């Protein structure tokens, strides 16, 4: 990965990172504030001309928007307090996944999934099993497996009850339960 | 025969203040009209029917001498004038009074105790003290506002040291110092603590350069300290137990806020301090103060009015937690609540008992409180006037605010996830809901994913009373989410409807048209922040020409250039400051401006590592900051600042 600029704070985890994301979605880090501002003046000028550019349609470069110096205009004190671990944001949120009866555990990065569907699909792929559909009333009916997770308080919870954002910040590890234990 | 004159004072909104005198005599109780032509600040006449009159004195005069205004003044002994001026607390009123005539200038300057300096480089400390020798309270602001967003280098300036040194030399009896965006060193704090025996109040907002050692000096030497209020400062922790340096004899604290400190404090010292300061009304602790310590503190200070919690993490099934609930219930005076940096959601019910009385709630530093918990909390807060939250509250949560908080005047919604655009959870819907449900709303700061003209037009109709309106779309040039049009019409509606608007920040896709609206309708506007907006010089010109009361204008990344900058150079002497960065202004134009206007400092901030040998006048200027000043170019400018 020679082409990537190395930043003083960068742990160079990029070189060894196992990612499941699409190729070419590396976030450009820019060291020179001036350059970033100029780049984005150009960007915004382009945007002005594009009246059909939708606000949500920035898949191609979501990271560059967040790299504008001083935008959104939030005091650095507040930025550091509300989001203290920027490096965590870059290196991923890996949690252990255990499955009842399996000889060893796996690890997945929760950050790369957009929601429960993607996560469950990935688990199904990884462990070669079917988990099925979630319902609030019956959990994961129709399958002998149930995905559960351990939260911040140490309790074992069923995956899917809480909003996704809350889930990824409180989930400490995953456990795929099986058999009679799995059905409540 | 002699006549008695009663002197009244009343403040009229648009014309400053007025004195109303009524002639009373033993025989004629009705007033008579006297006109004073040249001075709109003073009137004489029978205005007793106005409700806000204060009687401030009576004087006996000879009737025929009342005709002349000048002789009126002779009958007002200085003590009367001073007494009159005591009613004038706003610095603007006092400034107006000083302009009336020489004797009023003299009386006012000796009687002014509170001085406000909006730009510390507009005047020098020595001149300030020469004019106001009896100053007891000084407020200073340093760096320009955009310094908050990393657009100004840390060592640009704004040092408080020369001010403290001058006040020491001038024998000022300083009691209160309030600083914003200034560089404060430990040396300054030590000098402050050791030089002013009556020092009572230190308020530091967004300052930096000091450590907990400086705080230790304040704690140990300011014997009558009432207020130590640290808001959002970058303070280096020296692990020196600064809080333990408050002597046992210190019982005068009324307000203590150290929420922004990152280090530990000695909990036993804190508890003892709180116990002996029975006048303590406001206490905001940092995250290093755990919940059980908070409980012990609250047990000693049930009289608190303003509370900022530290870490609110605990096992809700424990004994400590029950004790906390009990202590909280006894705190019936708390009307302002903040903190919750670390929080266990299941501990929140402990505060439900105080929610009913809350007028201010700041949960904008509590990312651990999710939407559901937030909503449950807010349902108890029906007296809320000021609410600060993160956008995790969502549009739905804002809907709950709209239906619960009918007294709401100010709302701030901050972004919770700054680095990833697309996950934010408030939109124009939340804003519209608030505007519909909260008729008293007059101040808003709103970070949102998207906005529409229709929403802004509705908000403008629902809330014509905005004084502050600051909208920030996370993508700075996003158009109307539905029509894809610029947001000109929406913001235009806001300025047209909100005739009292004083502060405005805009974002989203905006053309010159929106500035036309600002110039035409925003007649009371004092501060305007623009980013990534406009098409040409015309935009900036509309604003400069139309916004007569403009004091601060800050612009970044917008295509405004020399024509706009130089069109009305005199305008800048009526303003406090102008900031322009990443615009189209050239060095040559800035030089012209600096040359023609000696009462302005035009500073160019150039941070690039390579210093150009030949500096080309046609080159665009990266960052320019200009401000009016009475004392010429400053002598403490660092290398990268060039005053033209």
Contacts between the chains, C-beta under 8 A, distances in Angstrom:
chain1	res1	chain2	res2	distance
A	33	B	150	7.7
A	33	B	607	7.4
A	34	B	607	7.1
A	34	B	608	6.2
A	34	B	622	6.5
A	37	B	557	6.7
A	37	B	581	8.0
A	37	B	582	5.2
A	38	B	582	7.4
A	40	B	557	7.6
A	41	B	532	7.8
A	41	B	557	5.4
A	41	B	582	6.2
A	44	B	476	6.7
A	44	B	477	4.4
A	44	B	532	5.1
A	44	B	557	7.2
A	47	B	477	5.0
A	47	B	509	7.6
A	48	B	477	6.4
A	48	B	509	6.5
A	51	B	479	6.8
A	51	B	484	5.0
A	51	B	485	7.7
A	52	B	484	6.3
A	53	B	479	7.8
A	53	B	484	7.9
A	54	B	484	7.9
A	55	B	449	7.1
A	55	B	450	5.1
A	55	B	475	6.1
A	55	B	478	4.7
A	55	B	479	7.6
A	55	B	481	5.7
A	56	B	422	6.8
A	58	B	421	6.9
A	58	B	422	7.4
A	58	B	475	7.2
A	62	B	420	6.9
A	62	B	421	5.7
A	62	B	422	6.2
A	65	B	421	4.9
A	65	B	474	7.7
A	65	B	475	5.8
A	66	B	418	6.8
A	66	B	419	4.9
A	66	B	420	6.5
A	66	B	421	5.6
A	68	B	476	7.0
A	69	B	149	7.7
A	69	B	150	6.0
A	69	B	151	6.9
A	70	B	146	7.0
A	70	B	149	3.4
A	70	B	150	5.2
A	70	B	151	5.0
A	70	B	556	7.4
A	71	B	149	7.5
A	71	B	476	5.6
A	71	B	531	7.1
A	72	B	415	5.8
A	72	B	418	6.3
A	72	B	447	5.9
A	72	B	472	5.5
A	72	B	474	5.5
A	72	B	476	7.9
A	73	B	148	7.2
A	73	B	149	4.7
A	73	B	472	6.2
A	73	B	505	7.8
A	73	B	529	7.9
A	73	B	531	7.5
A	74	B	149	7.3
A	74	B	414	6.8
A	74	B	415	6.5
A	74	B	418	6.1
A	74	B	447	7.7
A	75	B	148	4.7
A	75	B	149	7.4
A	75	B	206	6.9
A	75	B	232	6.4
A	76	B	148	7.6
A	76	B	149	7.9
A	76	B	150	6.2
A	77	B	206	7.2
A	77	B	232	4.4
A	77	B	233	7.6
A	77	B	234	6.7
A	77	B	260	6.9
A	78	B	232	7.3
A	78	B	364	7.5
A	78	B	365	7.5
A	78	B	414	6.8
A	79	B	418	5.9
A	81	B	341	7.0
A	81	B	365	5.5
A	82	B	364	7.9
A	82	B	365	6.6
A	82	B	367	5.3
A	82	B	390	7.1
A	82	B	414	7.5
A	82	B	416	6.4
A	82	B	418	7.7
A	83	B	367	7.8
A	83	B	417	7.1
A	83	B	418	6.1
A	83	B	419	6.8
A	86	B	419	6.9
A	89	B	419	5.7
A	89	B	420	7.7
A	153	B	344	7.7
A	163	B	370	7.6
A	163	B	371	7.6
A	165	B	392	7.8
A	165	B	423	7.2
A	166	B	370	5.3
